[in-house]
Amino acid sequence: MFQTTAPRSGLSSVLYSFELIYHNSVRAVRKTHGNAFMAIFMNLLQAVIFVVAFYVMFSVLGLRGAAMRGDFLLYIMTGIFLFMTHSKTLGAVAGSEGPASPMMQHAPMNTTIAIASAMLSTLYVQVLSLVVILFVYDVAFAPGVMAEIHDPIGCMAMVLLSWFSGAAIGMVFLAAKPWFPTPVSIIMQVYQRANMIASGKMFVANTLPASMLAMFDWNPLFHAIDQSRGYAFVNYNPRNTEWEYAFYLSILLIIIGLMGEFYTRKHASASWNARR
């Protein structure tokens, strides 16, 4: 009941915050399933189903020739992995505990730790799934395919960019959701569904005419996916996209989201949970 709290130094406070983020990240991973291994396996299975479904669809429709030269499954994976990382991070950040959540009643907990935990737990699961799928594909189905990746570091950077942009957009949704819960939920669902096409994972950006390019180049994920294919395939040079746009737009959205979340936190109300 009675306890004394000693003041912490700056380094001690940072380490304590990292510890809280770690434990809350583990909790976020286990949230979908009581068994942590099964939670990761379910995400891995979902990624495999996506890849197989798109492979069959491209094969049945005869669109494999429209893809760039190189390993066809690697072309599909560069789209699927970034799309899933972006969408999962957006959903995790937008659905993280807000200022009116019961978790915030615990003294060490705050919204910053909840957001950081949602981001890191999603990144951990997605990167682990990516590595496992690529490893199995390289060993069992296409030996040496990973050696064909032109710039692995650049590809990984684009995965991180898709993660960062998803977190940035999720921050904006998180800040706005307590004020407009129903409209924000609808807009978020529309954005995630629209990204099935608007992300550009099903086609090559260089083949689009200028009139169609204007329909997609607003999307930071579209730029990240096209740039990742430029890093993955030595004979593809993306002309219509740039990673700088996605990066700077994400920074801007992070700033807007943090400002909105700070304002929302100052006006937190317990009745918000009843509106959702």
C-alpha positions in Angstrom: 0.0 0.0 0.0 2.8 2.4 1.0 5.8 2.7 -1.2 8.6 5.2 -1.8 9.8 6.1 -5.2 13.4 7.2 -5.6 14.2 9.7 -8.4 15.8 8.2 -11.4 18.7 9.5 -13.5 18.2 10.2 -17.2 19.9 7.0 -18.3 17.9 5.0 -15.7 14.6 6.5 -16.9 15.5 5.6 -20.6 16.4 2.0 -19.6 13.2 1.7 -17.6 11.1 2.9 -20.5 12.9 0.4 -22.8 12.0 -2.4 -20.3 8.4 -1.3 -20.3 8.3 -1.2 -24.1 9.8 -4.7 -24.3 7.3 -6.3 -21.9 4.4 -4.5 -23.5 5.6 -5.6 -27.0 5.6 -9.2 -25.8 2.1 -8.7 -24.5 1.1 -7.3 -27.9 2.5 -10.3 -29.8 0.7 -12.7 -27.5 -2.6 -10.8 -27.7 -3.7 -12.6 -30.9 -3.0 -16.0 -29.3 -2.1 -17.3 -25.9 0.9 -19.2 -27.4 3.5 -16.7 -28.7 4.7 -19.3 -31.3 1.2 -19.7 -32.6 0.7 -16.0 -32.8 3.8 -15.7 -35.1 2.9 -18.8 -37.0 -0.6 -17.5 -37.8 0.9 -14.3 -39.3 3.5 -16.4 -41.2 0.7 -18.6 -42.6 -1.3 -15.5 -43.6 1.7 -14.2 -45.6 2.2 -17.6 -47.3 -1.5 -17.6 -48.3 -1.2 -14.1 -49.8 1.8 -15.1 -51.8 0.2 -18.3 -53.1 -3.0 -16.6 -53.9 -1.3 -13.9 -56.0 0.9 -16.5 -57.7 -2.2 -18.5 -58.7 -4.1 -15.4 -59.8 -1.2 -14.1 -62.0 -0.7 -17.6 -63.5 -4.4 -18.1 -64.3 -4.8 -14.7 -65.8 -1.6 -15.0 -67.8 -0.1 -11.9 -66.2 3.3 -13.4 -65.4 4.7 -11.9 -68.6 3.8 -8.4 -67.4 6.1 -8.7 -64.5 9.7 -7.7 -64.7 12.6 -10.1 -65.6 13.7 -12.1 -62.6 12.3 -14.5 -60.1 8.5 -14.2 -60.3 7.8 -15.1 -56.7 10.4 -12.6 -55.5 8.5 -10.0 -57.5 5.3 -11.0 -55.7 7.0 -11.1 -52.2 8.4 -7.5 -52.6 4.8 -6.4 -52.8 3.1 -8.7 -50.3 5.7 -8.2 -47.5 5.6 -4.5 -47.7 1.9 -4.3 -48.0 1.4 -6.6 -44.9 3.9 -4.7 -42.9 2.3 -1.4 -43.7 -1.3 -2.5 -43.0 -0.5 -4.5 -39.9 1.5 -1.6 -38.4 -1.3 0.9 -39.2 -3.9 -1.3 -37.6 -1.7 -2.0 -34.5 -0.9 1.7 -33.9 -4.4 2.9 -34.5 -5.8 0.2 -32.2 -3.2 0.7 -29.4 -4.4 1.7 -25.9 -5.5 5.3 -25.7 -5.5 7.7 -22.8 -8.8 6.4 -21.5 -7.8 2.8 -21.7 -7.8 0.8 -18.4 -4.1 0.0 -19.0 -3.3 3.7 -18.4 -4.5 3.3 -14.8 -1.2 1.6 -14.0 1.4 4.2 -13.0 4.3 3.3 -15.3 2.1 2.9 -18.4 1.5 5.8 -20.8 0.4 6.2 -24.4 3.9 6.6 -25.8 4.9 3.2 -24.5 1.7 1.7 -25.9 2.3 3.1 -29.4 6.0 2.1 -29.4 5.1 -1.4 -28.3 2.5 -1.7 -31.0 5.1 -0.6 -33.6 7.9 -2.8 -32.5 5.8 -5.9 -31.9 4.4 -5.7 -35.5 7.9 -5.1 -36.9 9.3 -8.1 -35.1 6.5 -10.4 -36.3 6.7 -9.2 -39.9 10.5 -9.3 -40.2 10.6 -12.8 -38.7 7.9 -14.0 -41.1 9.8 -12.4 -44.0 13.1 -14.1 -43.1 11.5 -17.5 -42.5 9.5 -17.5 -45.8 12.6 -16.3 -47.8 14.8 -18.9 -46.2 12.4 -21.8 -46.9 11.9 -20.6 -50.5 15.6 -20.3 -51.0 16.4 -23.7 -49.5 13.5 -25.8 -50.7 12.2 -24.3 -53.9 14.7 -21.9 -55.6 18.3 -22.5 -54.4 20.3 -19.3 -54.6 17.4 -16.9 -55.1 18.4 -14.8 -52.2 21.8 -14.2 -53.8 20.0 -12.8 -56.8 18.7 -9.9 -54.7 20.6 -6.9 -56.1 20.7 -4.8 -52.9 19.4 -6.6 -49.8 20.1 -3.6 -47.6 18.0 -1.3 -49.8 15.2 -3.9 -49.8 15.3 -4.0 -46.0 15.3 -0.2 -45.9 12.1 -0.2 -47.9 10.5 -2.7 -45.5 11.4 -0.3 -42.7 10.0 2.6 -44.7 6.7 0.8 -45.2 6.6 0.1 -41.5 7.4 3.7 -40.6 4.7 5.1 -43.0 2.1 2.7 -41.6 2.9 3.8 -38.1 2.7 7.5 -39.2 -0.8 7.1 -40.7 -1.9 5.0 -37.8 -0.8 7.8 -35.4 -3.1 10.2 -37.2 -6.0 7.7 -37.0 -5.2 7.1 -33.3 -5.4 10.8 -32.5 -8.6 11.4 -34.3 -10.5 8.2 -33.3 -11.7 9.3 -29.8 -13.3 12.4 -31.4 -14.8 10.8 -34.4 -14.9 7.0 -33.7 -17.2 5.8 -36.4 -16.0 8.0 -39.3 -12.3 7.3 -38.5 -13.0 3.5 -38.4 -14.7 3.7 -41.8 -12.0 5.8 -43.3 -9.3 3.4 -42.0 -11.1 0.4 -43.5 -11.5 2.2 -46.8 -7.8 3.1 -46.9 -6.7 -0.5 -46.0 -9.0 -2.0 -48.7 -8.0 0.6 -51.3 -4.4 -0.3 -50.7 -5.0 -3.8 -52.1 -4.8 -2.0 -55.5 -3.4 1.5 -54.7 -0.2 0.0 -53.1 0.9 -1.1 -56.6 1.9 -4.5 -55.5 0.1 -6.1 -58.5 1.8 -4.1 -61.2 5.0 -2.3 -62.2 5.0 1.5 -61.8 7.2 2.0 -64.8 4.5 0.6 -67.1 1.8 3.0 -66.0 0.8 5.9 -68.2 0.9 9.4 -66.7 -2.9 9.6 -66.4 -3.0 6.4 -64.2 0.2 7.2 -62.3 -1.6 10.2 -60.8 -4.1 7.8 -59.2 -1.3 6.1 -57.2 1.6 8.4 -56.5 0.0 10.0 -53.5 0.4 6.7 -51.6 3.7 6.4 -49.7 3.4 2.6 -49.8 3.3 2.7 -53.6 6.6 4.5 -53.6 8.1 2.1 -51.1 7.1 -1.1 -53.0 8.3 0.2 -56.4 11.6 1.3 -54.9 12.0 -2.1 -53.2 11.7 -3.7 -56.6 14.4 -1.4 -57.9 16.7 -2.7 -55.1 15.7 -6.3 -55.6 16.1 -6.6 -59.4 19.3 -5.4 -61.1 17.5 -4.8 -64.4 14.7 -2.6 -63.0 15.2 1.1 -62.5 12.1 2.9 -60.9 11.5 6.1 -62.8 8.2 7.3 -61.4 8.7 6.9 -57.6 11.1 8.1 -55.0 11.6 6.9 -51.4 12.2 10.5 -50.2 8.5 11.3 -50.7 7.4 8.5 -48.5 10.0 9.3 -45.9 9.2 13.0 -45.6 5.5 12.5 -45.8 5.7 9.9 -42.9 7.7 12.4 -40.8 5.0 15.0 -41.4 2.2 12.6 -40.5 4.1 11.5 -37.3 4.4 15.1 -36.2 0.7 15.7 -36.9 -0.2 12.5 -35.1 1.9 13.3 -32.0 0.4 16.8 -31.8 -3.1 15.3 -32.1 -2.4 12.6 -29.6 -1.0 15.1 -27.1 -4.1 17.2 -27.4 -6.4 14.2 -27.2 -4.5 13.0 -24.1 -5.2 16.3 -22.4 -8.9 16.0 -23.0 -9.2 12.3 -22.1 -12.5 11.1 -20.8 -13.6 7.7 -19.4 -16.8 8.0 -21.4 -14.8 7.5 -24.7 -14.7 3.8 -24.2 -18.5 3.7 -24.1 -18.7 5.4 -27.6 -16.6 2.7 -29.3 
